[in-house]
């Protein structure tokens, strides 16, 4: 039931020099399903990541943070689906480290050069033996053009794989970029039950990449919500293999601005695909909040609207019960908000004017917009020049069914 999310083709995805990907079928949750992935990086690559803020963050998240802090030479990533290795305490950490040890031995690198990732059911022990047994097959499948299989290998309740590629000339050099993501439920800013991996052949200073990763995440994966649940395993990783001949060492470098724009476009595409494939989704909504005194209050309002079950169920029913949006604006947390300056549009229809119903608004116009599969909501707070955009989807009957049966 994905909203305008089209099937993926191998020809859509570009290989990235210096990065190889290989999958295996370990039978973690279901037989004959790609559920283990290895990504290898050439020496000299830069890697950065941002992770969930959930205090119950999974064992692999904890280890990823440690390894990124301990070394600048990440050489491999290992991902499994079907089990989150979250809420597993010290045994979970031991299991995740065992997987890192096995990958390191297989690739002849150190365990600290391996980043582990898991996604799936929480509070269940990681099937370490199955994963380690499958690693040899994943290594044998390592290829430059492995992004297509990688997109499948990281899926959980996703209905379709999610990936994006592009190339463009930057500072006279062709730069390539590919990425994959997964996620369909338990999605809310501060990362979500999502995994996102982007690879590029550009070279960039490690600290600069850290800053850029946070900035890009804030405007992409931290600008989506499906159901308001922040998961335990969320991770977004950028890998720069330093193979194309460009090395960005500062924000003043001629390649920095166009590279940042390219990276943001990739991350936003992957983030939007998660929303389009939201569990049971039938509508894709863009929430644009402008006229804020600062970015934070635009974020508060955007999240309140995008997260509201009442708003989301109204959109599912194509019911222009738009007072629910005004209510969300009102409880978003702006203590000195003057509602008499607030404007609201649904698509091209001006619904609320100066804090009240627009005298020219007709419900049939709202109904027309609500019936569309893609809908834009625009709010002007009338307080300043800041603005922020978020993306969300509706709540349908199927969302309840998917999550009621998730462990089946």
C-alpha positions as CSV (number, residue, x, y, z in Angstrom):
1,X,0.0,0.0,0.0
2,X,3.0,2.3,-0.4
3,X,2.2,5.8,-1.7
4,X,3.9,6.4,-5.0
5,X,6.9,4.3,-4.1
6,X,8.0,2.5,-7.2
7,X,9.7,-0.9,-7.6
8,X,13.5,-0.8,-7.6
9,X,15.6,-1.9,-10.5
10,X,19.4,-2.8,-10.3
11,X,20.0,-0.4,-13.2
12,X,18.8,2.5,-11.0
13,X,21.8,2.1,-8.7
14,X,25.4,3.2,-9.2
15,X,28.4,1.3,-7.9
16,X,30.6,3.4,-5.6
17,X,34.4,2.9,-6.1
18,X,36.0,1.7,-2.8
19,X,32.7,0.3,-1.4
20,X,31.5,-3.3,-1.8
21,X,28.3,-5.0,-0.5
22,X,27.5,-8.6,0.0
23,X,24.4,-10.3,1.4
24,X,23.5,-13.7,2.9
25,X,20.4,-15.7,4.0
26,X,20.9,-16.6,7.6
27,X,17.3,-17.6,8.4
28,X,17.1,-15.3,11.4
29,X,13.3,-14.8,11.2
30,X,12.3,-16.4,7.9
31,X,14.0,-18.9,5.6
32,X,15.2,-17.9,2.1
33,X,15.3,-14.2,2.9
34,X,18.2,-11.9,2.6
35,X,18.8,-10.9,6.2
36,X,22.6,-10.4,6.6
37,X,24.7,-7.7,4.9
38,X,28.4,-6.9,4.9
39,X,29.7,-3.6,3.5
40,X,33.4,-3.2,3.1
41,X,35.4,0.1,2.7
42,X,38.8,0.7,1.2
43,X,41.5,2.1,3.5
44,X,41.4,5.9,3.7
45,X,37.6,6.1,3.8
46,X,35.8,8.4,6.2
47,X,32.8,7.2,8.1
48,X,30.3,9.1,10.3
49,X,27.0,8.2,12.0
50,X,24.1,9.5,14.1
51,X,22.0,7.2,16.2
52,X,18.8,6.9,18.2
53,X,18.4,9.0,21.4
54,X,16.3,6.2,23.0
55,X,17.8,5.4,26.4
56,X,17.2,1.7,25.6
57,X,19.5,1.9,22.6
58,X,20.4,-1.5,21.3
59,X,23.7,-3.2,21.8
60,X,25.0,-2.6,18.3
61,X,24.3,1.1,18.6
62,X,26.4,1.2,21.8
63,X,29.2,-0.6,20.0
64,X,29.0,1.6,16.9
65,X,29.5,4.7,19.0
66,X,32.5,3.1,20.8
67,X,34.2,2.0,17.6
68,X,33.6,5.4,15.9
69,X,35.2,7.1,18.9
70,X,38.1,4.7,19.0
71,X,39.2,4.6,15.4
72,X,39.1,6.7,12.3
73,X,39.7,3.7,10.1
74,X,36.3,1.9,9.8
75,X,36.7,-0.8,7.3
76,X,33.4,-2.8,7.4
77,X,29.7,-2.7,8.4
78,X,27.6,-5.8,9.3
79,X,23.8,-5.6,9.4
80,X,21.2,-8.1,10.3
81,X,17.5,-8.0,10.2
82,X,14.9,-10.1,12.1
83,X,16.4,-9.3,15.5
84,X,17.1,-5.9,17.1
85,X,19.5,-7.2,19.8
86,X,17.9,-4.5,22.0
87,X,16.8,-4.8,25.6
88,X,19.3,-7.7,25.9
89,X,21.7,-6.3,28.4
90,X,25.3,-7.5,28.8
91,X,24.6,-10.7,26.8
92,X,23.5,-8.5,23.9
93,X,26.8,-6.6,24.0
94,X,28.7,-9.8,24.1
95,X,26.8,-11.1,21.1
96,X,27.3,-8.0,19.0
97,X,31.0,-8.0,19.8
98,X,31.2,-11.7,18.8
99,X,29.7,-10.7,15.4
100,X,32.3,-7.9,15.0
101,X,35.1,-10.4,16.0
102,X,33.9,-12.8,13.3
103,X,33.7,-10.2,10.6
104,X,37.2,-8.9,11.5
105,X,38.6,-12.4,11.3
106,X,37.0,-13.0,8.0
107,X,38.2,-9.7,6.5
108,X,41.6,-9.7,8.3
109,X,40.9,-6.4,10.0
110,X,40.5,-5.5,13.7
111,X,37.1,-5.7,15.5
112,X,37.2,-1.9,16.2
113,X,37.2,-1.4,12.5
114,X,33.7,-3.0,12.3
115,X,30.4,-1.3,12.9
116,X,27.4,-3.6,13.7
117,X,23.8,-2.9,13.1
118,X,20.6,-4.9,13.9
119,X,16.9,-4.3,13.3
120,X,13.8,-6.4,14.1
121,X,12.1,-7.7,17.3
122,X,13.2,-6.2,20.6
123,X,13.9,-8.2,23.8
124,X,15.0,-11.4,22.1
125,X,18.6,-12.8,22.1
126,X,20.5,-12.3,18.9
127,X,20.9,-15.6,17.0
128,X,24.7,-15.2,16.9
129,X,25.5,-18.7,15.4
130,X,23.2,-18.1,12.4
131,X,24.7,-14.7,11.7
132,X,28.3,-15.9,12.0
133,X,27.7,-19.0,9.9
134,X,26.2,-16.7,7.1
135,X,29.2,-14.3,7.0
136,X,31.2,-16.4,4.6
137,X,28.4,-16.3,2.1
138,X,28.1,-12.6,2.5
139,X,31.8,-12.1,1.9
140,X,31.6,-14.3,-1.2
141,X,28.8,-12.1,-2.6
142,X,30.8,-8.8,-2.1
143,X,30.5,-6.7,-5.3
144,X,30.7,-3.0,-6.2
145,X,27.1,-3.1,-7.6
146,X,25.6,-4.7,-4.4
147,X,23.3,-1.8,-3.5
148,X,20.2,-3.5,-5.0
149,X,20.6,-6.6,-2.9
150,X,21.5,-4.5,0.1
151,X,18.2,-2.7,-0.1
152,X,16.4,-6.0,0.2
153,X,18.8,-7.4,2.9
154,X,17.9,-4.6,5.4
155,X,14.1,-4.7,5.1
156,X,11.8,-5.7,8.0
157,X,8.1,-4.7,7.6
158,X,8.9,-2.6,4.5
159,X,6.8,-3.6,1.5
160,X,9.4,-2.4,-1.0
161,X,13.2,-1.8,-0.9
162,X,14.4,1.8,-0.7
163,X,17.4,3.1,-2.5
164,X,18.7,6.1,-4.4
165,X,21.6,6.9,-6.6
166,X,23.0,10.0,-8.4
167,X,26.1,11.4,-10.0
168,X,27.1,14.9,-10.9
169,X,30.1,16.9,-11.8
170,X,31.6,18.8,-8.8
171,X,34.6,21.0,-9.2
172,X,35.3,19.4,-12.6
173,X,35.1,15.8,-11.2
174,X,32.3,13.2,-11.5
175,X,31.1,12.4,-8.0
176,X,28.9,9.3,-7.4
177,X,26.5,8.6,-4.5
178,X,24.3,5.6,-3.6
179,X,22.2,4.9,-0.6
180,X,19.7,2.5,1.0
181,X,17.3,2.8,3.8
182,X,14.7,0.7,5.7
183,X,11.8,1.5,7.9
184,X,8.0,1.5,7.9
185,X,6.9,1.7,11.5
186,X,8.2,3.0,14.9
187,X,9.3,6.1,13.0
188,X,9.7,9.5,14.8
189,X,12.3,12.2,14.8
190,X,15.5,11.7,16.9
191,X,15.9,8.9,14.4
192,X,13.4,6.1,14.0
193,X,13.3,2.3,13.5
194,X,15.3,3.0,10.4
195,X,18.6,2.2,9.0
196,X,20.2,4.5,6.4
197,X,23.5,4.0,4.6
198,X,24.9,6.4,2.0
199,X,28.1,5.8,0.2
200,X,30.1,8.3,-2.0
201,X,33.4,8.2,-3.7
202,X,34.4,11.7,-2.6
203,X,37.0,12.3,0.1
204,X,36.3,14.5,3.1
205,X,37.8,15.3,6.5
206,X,36.4,13.1,9.2
207,X,35.4,15.9,11.6
208,X,33.8,17.8,8.8
209,X,31.9,14.7,7.8
210,X,30.7,14.4,11.4
211,X,29.2,17.9,11.4
212,X,27.7,17.4,7.9
213,X,26.1,14.1,8.9
214,X,24.3,15.7,11.8
215,X,23.1,18.6,9.7
216,X,21.9,16.4,6.9
217,X,20.1,14.0,9.4
218,X,18.3,16.9,11.0
219,X,16.8,17.9,7.6
220,X,16.0,14.4,6.4
221,X,15.7,11.4,8.8
222,X,14.9,13.6,11.7
223,X,12.2,15.4,9.7
224,X,9.9,12.3,9.3
225,X,7.4,10.6,11.5
226,X,5.0,7.8,11.0
227,X,3.7,6.8,14.4
228,X,5.6,8.8,17.0
229,X,7.6,5.9,18.4
230,X,11.4,6.5,18.6
231,X,13.1,3.1,18.2
232,X,16.1,1.5,19.9
233,X,18.3,0.8,16.8
234,X,18.1,3.8,14.6
235,X,21.3,4.5,12.7
236,X,22.3,6.8,9.8
237,X,25.8,6.3,8.3
238,X,27.7,8.2,5.6
239,X,30.7,6.5,4.0
240,X,33.1,8.5,1.9
241,X,35.7,6.3,0.1
242,X,38.0,9.0,-1.2
243,X,38.3,7.5,-4.6
244,X,37.2,10.2,-7.1
245,X,40.1,12.6,-6.7
246,X,38.4,15.3,-4.6
247,X,39.2,15.8,-0.9
248,X,37.1,18.3,1.0
249,X,39.1,19.7,4.0
250,X,37.0,22.7,4.9
251,X,33.6,24.4,4.3
252,X,35.5,26.8,2.1
253,X,36.4,24.1,-0.4
254,X,34.8,24.7,-3.8
255,X,33.2,21.2,-3.7
256,X,31.7,21.5,-0.2
257,X,28.4,23.3,-1.0
258,X,27.5,21.3,-4.0
259,X,28.5,18.0,-2.2
260,X,26.3,19.0,0.8
261,X,23.4,19.7,-1.5
262,X,23.9,16.3,-3.2
263,X,24.1,14.5,0.1
264,X,21.0,16.3,1.4
265,X,19.0,15.4,-1.7
266,X,20.0,11.7,-1.3
267,X,19.1,11.6,2.4
268,X,15.8,13.3,1.9
269,X,14.8,11.0,-0.9
270,X,15.6,7.9,1.3
271,X,13.7,9.5,4.3
272,X,10.7,10.3,2.2
273,X,10.6,6.7,0.9
274,X,10.3,5.5,4.5
275,X,7.2,7.6,4.9
276,X,5.8,6.6,1.6
277,X,6.1,3.0,2.8
278,X,4.7,3.7,6.2
279,X,2.9,0.7,7.7
280,X,-0.6,0.8,6.1
281,X,-0.1,4.2,4.6
282,X,-2.5,5.5,2.0
283,X,-1.5,9.2,2.1
284,X,1.8,11.1,2.0
285,X,1.7,14.5,3.7
286,X,4.2,17.3,3.6
287,X,4.0,19.6,6.6
288,X,5.5,23.0,5.9
289,X,5.7,25.4,8.9
290,X,6.9,28.9,8.2
291,X,6.8,32.3,9.8
292,X,8.4,31.0,13.0
293,X,10.5,33.1,15.4
294,X,13.1,30.4,15.3
295,X,13.7,26.9,13.8
296,X,12.8,25.1,17.1
297,X,9.2,26.4,17.3
298,X,8.7,25.5,13.6
299,X,9.9,22.0,14.5
300,X,7.5,21.8,17.5
301,X,4.5,22.7,15.4
302,X,5.5,20.4,12.5
303,X,5.9,17.5,14.8
304,X,2.7,18.2,16.7
305,X,0.7,18.1,13.4
306,X,2.6,15.2,11.8
307,X,2.4,13.1,15.0
308,X,-1.3,13.7,15.9
309,X,-3.3,10.5,15.6
310,X,-6.5,12.6,15.2
311,X,-4.9,14.5,12.2
312,X,-3.6,11.3,10.7
313,X,-6.9,9.4,10.9
314,X,-8.7,12.3,9.4
315,X,-6.4,12.2,6.5
316,X,-7.0,8.5,6.1
317,X,-10.7,9.1,5.9
318,X,-10.3,12.1,3.6
319,X,-12.3,14.0,6.2
320,X,-11.5,17.8,6.2
321,X,-11.8,17.9,10.0
322,X,-9.1,20.6,9.9
323,X,-9.8,22.0,13.4
324,X,-7.6,19.1,14.5
325,X,-4.6,20.8,12.8
326,X,-5.3,24.0,14.6
327,X,-5.5,22.1,17.9
328,X,-2.1,20.5,17.2
329,X,-0.6,24.0,16.5
330,X,-2.1,25.2,19.8
331,X,-0.6,22.5,22.0
332,X,2.7,22.3,20.2
333,X,4.5,24.2,23.0
334,X,4.8,27.8,21.9
335,X,3.8,29.5,25.1
336,X,3.4,33.1,23.6
337,X,1.8,32.1,20.3
338,X,-0.7,34.7,19.1
339,X,-3.2,32.5,17.3
340,X,-4.7,35.6,15.6
341,X,-1.6,35.7,13.3
342,X,-1.8,32.0,12.3
343,X,-2.7,31.0,8.7
344,X,-3.4,27.5,7.4
345,X,-3.5,26.1,3.9
346,X,-4.5,22.6,2.7
347,X,-2.9,22.3,-0.7
348,X,-4.0,25.5,-2.5
349,X,-6.9,26.0,-0.2
350,X,-6.7,28.8,2.4
351,X,-8.5,27.2,5.3
352,X,-7.8,29.3,8.4
353,X,-7.2,33.0,8.2
354,X,-5.9,35.1,11.1
355,X,-6.6,32.3,13.6
356,X,-10.1,31.5,12.5
357,X,-12.0,29.9,9.6
358,X,-11.4,31.7,6.3
359,X,-14.7,33.2,5.3
360,X,-14.0,32.1,1.7
361,X,-13.2,28.5,2.7
362,X,-15.6,25.8,1.4
363,X,-15.6,22.3,2.8
364,X,-15.9,20.8,-0.7
365,X,-12.5,22.4,-1.5
366,X,-10.9,20.8,1.5
367,X,-12.5,17.5,0.6
368,X,-11.0,17.7,-2.9
369,X,-7.5,18.1,-1.5
370,X,-8.0,15.5,1.2
371,X,-8.9,12.9,-1.4
372,X,-5.5,13.1,-3.1
373,X,-2.7,10.6,-2.3
374,X,-0.2,13.4,-1.7
375,X,-1.2,16.4,0.4
376,X,0.6,19.5,1.5
377,X,-0.2,21.3,4.7
378,X,1.2,24.8,5.1
379,X,1.2,26.8,8.4
380,X,2.3,30.4,8.7
381,X,2.8,31.3,12.4
382,X,3.2,35.0,11.6
383,X,6.1,35.4,14.1
384,X,9.3,35.6,12.0
385,X,11.3,34.2,9.1
386,X,12.2,30.6,10.1
387,X,10.7,27.6,8.4
388,X,10.9,23.8,8.5
389,X,9.4,21.0,6.5
390,X,8.4,17.5,7.8
391,X,6.9,14.5,6.1
392,X,4.4,12.0,7.5
393,X,1.6,9.6,6.4
394,X,-1.9,8.7,7.6
395,X,-3.1,6.1,10.0
396,X,-5.1,3.3,8.5
397,X,-6.8,0.1,9.7
398,X,-3.8,-1.8,8.3
399,X,-1.4,-0.1,10.6
400,X,-3.1,-1.7,13.5
401,X,-3.2,-5.1,11.8
402,X,0.5,-5.0,10.9
403,X,1.7,-4.1,14.4
404,X,-0.7,-6.5,16.1
405,X,0.7,-9.4,14.1
406,X,4.3,-8.2,14.0
407,X,5.8,-11.1,15.9
408,X,3.8,-13.7,14.1
